[in-house]
Amino acid sequence: MAHIGEAQAPVGTRDALARGRLRASLVPDLLVEARRIVNTVMAGWHGRRKRGIGENFWQFRPYVEGEAIANIDWRRSARDDHTYVRDREWEAAHTVWLWADPSPSMLYKSTGATVSKQSRALVIVLAMAELLSRSGERIAWPGVTDPFSARNGAERIASHLAHAAALPAKPDLSAIRRFSDIVIASDFLDPVGETMQWLDVLARHGVRAHLVEIADPAEESFPYSGRTEFTDPETGEKLTAGRAEMLGDEYRNLYSARRAELAAWCKRLGWSYTVNHTDRLASEALVRLHLALTAEGPSGRRTAA
């Protein structure tokens, strides 16, 4: 599917250096916004509380046939007719990789949007970095940082991004290993087959991915009519439509089919797929991400967030 851009797109969006400077100018304010969202939405959430091998008691739960008898809490079980297991809280840090698409199409912002797709993607990813860092988890950005654990993790990642003159359009994901998670924020407007091919290494390595599609409302609804010139921000190619409204139905069908195919593919793999519109709140995506990251995957493991 071609990327949609309007004729008034910023000059130099195809220049990696110009995009790097723009990103550097945005990062400080986006970090402040990310922290505000975390403070507002995530107050009181304890992401690291999950079943594991730690020393701290977490909860009693019913015994399941096949579990080790040594895990049964006989004192608690003696209180009624049920058998209970004493769960302890997991203490090992988990690694969550974070990535926001830096491609030119992410600079798009229609008149109906409050922010560009790039700004929204960075805010969501930096907010996740802040949340995970507070929870003591290891975070990383492919091609920018190795996994690390620090209370100021979001600030460290923001600094790396602000000083990176250019970022690869699609980083190498082969170093990400089993039992890690990755949050990927993008518009996912490339052909579905190319996106699947890029992400297939994650599925083969047993990595659980959480895709966040950043969508501008105009890209989804195609509100254009009359003579309209469209510019592809990736290639610079132009298309002039004499009656743009005639393209609407076919375009919307292709757009929704792409999303449905990606979402169905993610569901089969046990991954999550979230859509966040740039005329809506970033916190909406953050809440859904939190739920996806703390849910048990196909292997039964529970991820920290």
Sequence and secondary structure as in RCSB ss.txt:
>XXXX:A:sequence
MAHIGEAQAPVGTRDALARGRLRASLVPDLLVEARRIVNTVMAGWHGRRKRGIGENFWQFRPYVEGEAIANIDWR
RSARDDHTYVRDREWEAAHTVWLWADPSPSMLYKSTGATVSKQSRALVIVLAMAELLSRSGERIAWPGVTDPFSA
RNGAERIASHLAHAAALPAKPDLSAIRRFSDIVIASDFLDPVGETMQWLDVLARHGVRAHLVEIADPAEESFPYS
GRTEFTDPETGEKLTAGRAEMLGDEYRNLYSARRAELAAWCKRLGWSYTVNHTDRLASEALVRLHLALTAEGPSG
RRTAA
>XXXX:A:secstr
     BTT  TTTT HHHHHHHHHHHHHHHHHHHHHHHHHHSTT  TT  EEEEEEEEEEEE  TTS GGGB HH
HHTTSSS EEEEEE  S  EEEEEE  SGGGG   TT SS HHHHHHHHHHHHHHHHHHTT EEEETTTEEEE  
TTHHHHHHHHHHH S   SS   TT  TT EEEEEE   S HHHHHHHHHHHHHTT EEEEEEEE HHHHH    
SSEEEE TTT  EEEESSGGGGHHHHHHHHHHHHHHHHHHHHHHT EEEEEETTS HHHHHHHHHHHHTSB TTS
 B   
